[in-house]
Amino acid sequence: MSIFKKHIALGFFLLMALNNACAQPEENMASNYLDSLKQELKVKWPKNRTINLVFHGHSVPTGYTTGGVLDRLNSYPYKTLKKVNDFYPYSVVNTITTSIGGEQAEQGAKRFKEEVLTYKPDVLFIDYGLNDRSIGLERAKIAWEQMITEALAYGTKVILLTPTPDLKEDITSEDTPLAKHSKQIRALAKKYNVGLVDSYALFQALAEIQPLKGYMSQNNHINQKGHQFVADAIFEYFKI
């Protein structure tokens, strides 16, 4: 296959993957879930206001790469900020990360009110799937539901993320811990009618056409390319 044809094939698969990654319990949710916020993002000074995007989770949204080294500005929260700012040039948008490396959802839920809602998030992104393997599905579900319900009661738009890959697990299998946590996160998005960025499905589709190693900085941390992949999926919610 020529290089040109390979790029065409990759583009096609990525487009299909992005469509699947933002599939929602309600048809076209990715296009309308943030409609009211998108209108605010268009407002010019002096009538505009600061919009807060809060990313809550573990080491991946924090920006850890390998060996304890961080690359914060190339993590998906900041790549999302760049895409939103470029698309809405009059907007004042903050990316705020309340994520902590090594943390799982129970720990994130304990500090949720004091350390997350205090930032008055307009949109909250939750990404704990990778580390929730340590506490299991039942405990993770309880913690996710607590955070979701508290955020919704506060008036925040919520977007859940399924986990990014761990190369030590077979991403093509539906029986791995990450696959099971992804399934649970999709079910929570449907139950609470909130947004979903299905990163796991996105990388599953990618794995069908090329090795995922090129998107990873270590077995369980994505690299700049991987973060861009997730940011592109998130940005589907901000398109007009």
Secondary structure by P-SEA (a helix, b strand, c coil): ccaaaaaaaaaaaaaaaaaaaacccccccccccaaaaaaaaacccccbbbbbbbbbcccccccccccccccccccaaaaaaaaaaaaccccbbbbbbcccccccaaaaaaacccccccccccbbbbccccccccccaaaaaaaaaaaaaaaaaabbbbbbbcccccccccccccccaaaaaaaaaaaaaaaacccccaaaaaaaaaaacccccccccccccccaaaaaaaaaaaaccccc
